Structure formats: structure tokens, C-alpha cells
Amino acid sequence: MMVDFIDGSENITVHGVFNWILLLSIFSIITVIGNFIGYDHPIGDSLVGMGILSVITLVGVWMERRIPFNISSIIYISAIGIILAFPGMPTSEIVSYYVSKVELLSVVTVFLAYVGIGMGKSWNEFKTLGPRAIIVTMLVIASTYLGSAFVAHVILVMTGVPA
């Protein structure tokens, strides 16, 4: 029996918050291990950085469910992070220091593994979409990659970096 950690409902329950904390804790520990092995960042600093990111995430998800506007949690999470790290804020130096000890690639790797597990859970549903869905998926991924490479190339050329 599979248990959904995150049900996406608008209700906030103690059980739901506990599941978010559990999920973010597991996510943070794996990310910290990746930071230590791959980038030689101190475990303590990375752990504090992931703790800050996790608290910001929890508050952003809570705000999405409690504030009566139809705004995605990513907007709240981004706004909170920007405000906390904004120069001149009392939290700026601490947040910037510790969060800089968390490498983006470590976070993305763990996130993509989680997405892969989620895809595996609904693989039968995905297969029912047929070959057209696979073609569209491949085209979207390829287009995103090519678009990103093109934008990166243009910006590098504009800043004087030889291509």
C-alpha cells in the first residue's frame, strides 16, 4: 500500500505538516550528503542552509493553503527567500552565507529522483496516453534544452565570452 506524503488538499492537518517535515528532512539529508561528497561543503553549513530552505518552503506551502488568493506556493517561497536575503535585511548575511553552501545541482538531483519515483508510481497511467504523449514529451524536453542552450550562448556572446 502506497501512502501519499503530499495530498495537495487545501486542508492543513497535523498529519500533513508532519509528512511535509518528514519529506523535507529526507530531502535535506540526501542533499547535504551530495554537497559533502560532490562539493566538499561542510556538513553543518549545508545542513543549516537546507534547514533555512526547508523552513521557507514550509511557510510558502502553508501560505498557499491559508491565504485566499489563487497564488502558487512557488511565488510565496520565492518572495520569502528574496526578502530574507535582500541586502540590508537583518537576515541577509546569515541566509546568504548558509544557502550558498547548498549547491543547486545537489538539490536538483534529489528533486529529479523524487519526480522519477512519482512518475514510476503513475507509469500505467502514462502508458495509456500512447506514443503521441512520448513524442510530445521528448519534443518538449529537447526544445527546452535547445532553448536554454541558445539563450546561454547569446548571453555569453553579449558579455564577451568567446563561444
C-alpha positions as CSV (number, residue, x, y, z in Angstrom):
1,M,0.0,0.0,0.0
2,M,1.5,3.3,-1.1
3,V,0.9,6.3,1.1
4,D,0.8,9.8,-0.5
5,F,3.1,12.1,1.5
6,I,1.6,15.2,0.0
7,D,-2.1,15.0,-0.9
8,G,-2.4,18.5,-2.4
9,S,-5.5,19.3,-0.4
10,E,-6.3,22.7,0.8
11,N,-6.7,21.5,4.4
12,I,-3.8,21.8,6.7
13,T,-3.6,18.9,9.2
14,V,-1.0,17.9,11.8
15,H,-0.5,14.7,9.8
16,G,0.0,16.7,6.6
17,V,2.5,19.1,8.2
18,F,4.4,16.1,9.7
19,N,4.6,14.5,6.3
20,W,6.0,17.7,4.7
21,I,8.6,17.9,7.5
22,L,9.5,14.3,7.1
23,L,9.8,14.6,3.3
24,L,11.8,17.9,3.5
25,S,14.1,16.3,6.2
26,I,14.8,13.3,4.0
27,F,15.4,15.6,1.0
28,S,17.7,17.8,3.1
29,I,19.8,14.9,4.4
30,I,20.3,13.5,0.9
31,T,21.2,16.9,-0.5
32,V,23.7,17.6,2.3
33,I,25.4,14.2,1.7
34,G,25.6,15.2,-2.0
35,N,27.1,18.6,-1.1
36,F,29.7,17.0,1.1
37,I,30.7,14.3,-1.4
38,G,30.5,16.3,-4.6
39,Y,31.5,19.8,-3.5
40,D,33.3,19.4,-0.2
41,H,30.9,21.7,1.6
42,P,30.9,21.3,5.4
43,I,28.0,19.1,6.5
44,G,27.0,21.6,9.3
45,D,26.8,24.6,6.9
46,S,24.9,22.6,4.3
47,L,22.5,21.3,6.9
48,V,21.8,24.8,8.2
49,G,21.3,26.0,4.6
50,M,18.9,23.2,3.8
51,G,17.1,23.9,7.1
52,I,16.6,27.5,6.0
53,L,15.4,26.4,2.6
54,S,13.0,23.9,4.2
55,V,11.5,26.4,6.6
56,I,11.0,28.8,3.7
57,T,9.3,26.0,1.7
58,L,7.0,25.1,4.7
59,V,5.9,28.7,5.2
60,G,5.3,29.1,1.4
61,V,3.2,26.0,1.2
62,W,1.3,27.0,4.3
63,M,0.7,30.5,2.8
64,E,-0.6,28.9,-0.4
65,R,-3.2,27.0,1.5
66,R,-4.2,29.7,4.0
67,I,-4.2,32.9,2.0
68,P,-7.4,33.1,0.0
69,F,-5.8,34.1,-3.3
70,N,-5.1,31.6,-6.1
71,I,-1.3,32.0,-5.9
72,S,1.1,29.1,-6.3
73,S,3.4,28.3,-3.4
74,I,6.5,28.9,-5.5
75,I,5.6,32.6,-5.6
76,Y,5.4,32.7,-1.9
77,I,8.6,30.7,-1.5
78,S,10.5,32.9,-3.9
79,A,9.2,36.1,-2.3
80,I,10.1,34.9,1.2
81,G,13.6,33.9,0.1
82,I,14.2,37.2,-1.7
83,I,13.0,39.2,1.3
84,L,15.2,37.2,3.7
85,A,18.3,37.5,1.5
86,F,17.7,41.1,0.4
87,P,20.7,43.3,1.2
88,G,20.0,45.4,4.3
89,M,17.7,42.9,5.9
90,P,19.0,41.7,9.3
91,T,18.8,38.1,8.0
92,S,20.6,38.8,4.7
93,E,24.1,37.8,5.7
94,I,23.2,34.6,7.5
95,V,20.7,33.4,4.9
96,S,23.1,34.2,2.0
97,Y,26.1,32.5,3.7
98,Y,24.4,29.2,4.6
99,V,22.2,28.9,1.5
100,S,25.3,29.5,-0.7
101,K,26.7,26.3,0.9
102,V,23.9,24.3,-0.9
103,E,24.8,23.6,-4.5
104,L,21.9,23.8,-6.9
105,L,22.9,20.6,-8.7
106,S,22.7,18.6,-5.4
107,V,19.1,19.9,-4.9
108,V,18.1,19.3,-8.5
109,T,19.5,15.7,-8.4
110,V,17.5,14.8,-5.4
111,F,14.4,16.5,-6.7
112,L,14.6,14.7,-10.1
113,A,15.0,11.4,-8.3
114,Y,11.8,12.2,-6.4
115,V,10.0,13.1,-9.6
116,G,11.2,9.8,-11.1
117,I,9.7,7.9,-8.2
118,G,6.5,9.8,-8.7
119,M,6.4,9.0,-12.4
120,G,7.0,5.4,-11.7
121,K,4.0,5.4,-9.4
122,S,1.8,6.5,-12.2
123,W,3.6,4.8,-15.1
124,N,0.5,2.8,-16.1
125,E,-1.5,6.0,-16.5
126,F,1.3,7.4,-18.5
127,K,1.4,4.4,-20.8
128,T,-2.3,4.7,-21.6
129,L,-1.6,8.1,-23.2
130,G,0.1,6.3,-26.1
131,P,3.0,7.1,-28.3
132,R,1.9,10.6,-29.0
133,A,2.5,11.6,-25.4
134,I,6.0,10.1,-25.5
135,I,6.8,12.1,-28.7
136,V,5.4,15.3,-27.2
137,T,7.4,14.7,-24.0
138,M,10.6,14.2,-26.0
139,L,10.0,17.3,-28.1
140,V,9.3,19.4,-25.0
141,I,12.4,18.2,-23.3
142,A,14.6,18.7,-26.4
143,S,13.1,22.2,-27.1
144,T,13.7,23.2,-23.5
145,Y,17.3,22.1,-23.7
146,L,17.9,23.7,-27.1
147,G,16.2,27.0,-26.0
148,S,18.3,27.1,-22.8
149,A,21.5,26.5,-24.8
150,F,20.6,29.2,-27.3
151,V,19.9,31.8,-24.6
152,A,23.1,30.8,-22.7
153,H,25.1,31.2,-26.0
154,V,23.6,34.6,-26.8
155,I,24.3,35.9,-23.2
156,L,27.8,34.6,-23.3
157,V,28.5,36.3,-26.6
158,M,26.9,39.5,-25.4
159,T,29.2,39.5,-22.3
160,G,32.3,39.0,-24.4
161,V,33.0,35.3,-23.5
162,P,34.3,33.6,-26.7
163,A,32.0,30.9,-27.9
